[in-house]
Amino acid sequence: MAAIFLNVLVVVPRMGAWACMESYPVQCRIVEIVYSGLAITGVVLIFSVASIFLASVAGRPKLRAASIVAGFVGLAIVMVFGAEWSWANSIERRY
């Protein structure tokens, strides 16, 4: 019974490119959360925030600059690839 609650599905609304196709059987696109990708996104996000925090307490200018660059690179990676790692698109057929 607990396994049912772990699999989270989000039904995409009937608008735009994500609409359900009017055919028999009806085909609707759904988005499924991939927990391993979500964990990777979380780890990269925590790393980048910790790196920026290290920059605020660092005394040496080179360490501060490297921490700032590493933090912003981590944030850029999360912004570009985070959704791609965390979601899996699929099609559900409804009869």
Contacts in CASP RR format, 6 or more apart in sequence:
PFRMAT RR
TARGET T0000
AUTHOR 0000-0000-0000
METHOD contacts of the structure
MODEL  1
MAAIFLNVLVVVPRMGAWACMESYPVQCRIVEIVYSGLAITGVVLIFSVA
SIFLASVAGRPKLRAASIVAGFVGLAIVMVFGAEWSWANSIERRY
7 32 0 8 1.000
8 32 0 8 1.000
8 33 0 8 1.000
9 30 0 8 1.000
9 31 0 8 1.000
9 32 0 8 1.000
10 30 0 8 1.000
10 31 0 8 1.000
10 32 0 8 1.000
10 33 0 8 1.000
11 28 0 8 1.000
11 30 0 8 1.000
12 18 0 8 1.000
12 28 0 8 1.000
12 29 0 8 1.000
12 30 0 8 1.000
12 31 0 8 1.000
14 20 0 8 1.000
18 29 0 8 1.000
20 26 0 8 1.000
20 27 0 8 1.000
20 28 0 8 1.000
20 29 0 8 1.000
20 94 0 8 1.000
21 27 0 8 1.000
21 28 0 8 1.000
24 95 0 8 1.000
25 93 0 8 1.000
25 94 0 8 1.000
25 95 0 8 1.000
26 93 0 8 1.000
26 94 0 8 1.000
26 95 0 8 1.000
27 91 0 8 1.000
27 92 0 8 1.000
27 93 0 8 1.000
27 94 0 8 1.000
28 91 0 8 1.000
28 92 0 8 1.000
28 94 0 8 1.000
29 89 0 8 1.000
29 90 0 8 1.000
29 91 0 8 1.000
29 92 0 8 1.000
30 89 0 8 1.000
30 90 0 8 1.000
30 91 0 8 1.000
30 92 0 8 1.000
31 87 0 8 1.000
31 88 0 8 1.000
31 89 0 8 1.000
32 87 0 8 1.000
32 88 0 8 1.000
32 89 0 8 1.000
32 90 0 8 1.000
33 86 0 8 1.000
33 87 0 8 1.000
33 88 0 8 1.000
34 85 0 8 1.000
34 86 0 8 1.000
34 87 0 8 1.000
34 88 0 8 1.000
37 82 0 8 1.000
37 85 0 8 1.000
37 86 0 8 1.000
38 85 0 8 1.000
38 86 0 8 1.000
40 85 0 8 1.000
41 78 0 8 1.000
41 81 0 8 1.000
41 82 0 8 1.000
41 85 0 8 1.000
41 86 0 8 1.000
42 78 0 8 1.000
44 74 0 8 1.000
44 77 0 8 1.000
44 78 0 8 1.000
45 74 0 8 1.000
45 75 0 8 1.000
45 78 0 8 1.000
47 71 0 8 1.000
47 74 0 8 1.000
48 70 0 8 1.000
48 71 0 8 1.000
48 72 0 8 1.000
48 73 0 8 1.000
48 74 0 8 1.000
48 75 0 8 1.000
48 77 0 8 1.000
48 78 0 8 1.000
49 71 0 8 1.000
51 67 0 8 1.000
51 68 0 8 1.000
51 70 0 8 1.000
51 71 0 8 1.000
51 74 0 8 1.000
52 67 0 8 1.000
52 68 0 8 1.000
52 71 0 8 1.000
52 72 0 8 1.000
54 63 0 8 1.000
54 67 0 8 1.000
55 63 0 8 1.000
55 64 0 8 1.000
55 65 0 8 1.000
55 67 0 8 1.000
55 68 0 8 1.000
55 71 0 8 1.000
58 64 0 8 1.000
58 67 0 8 1.000
END
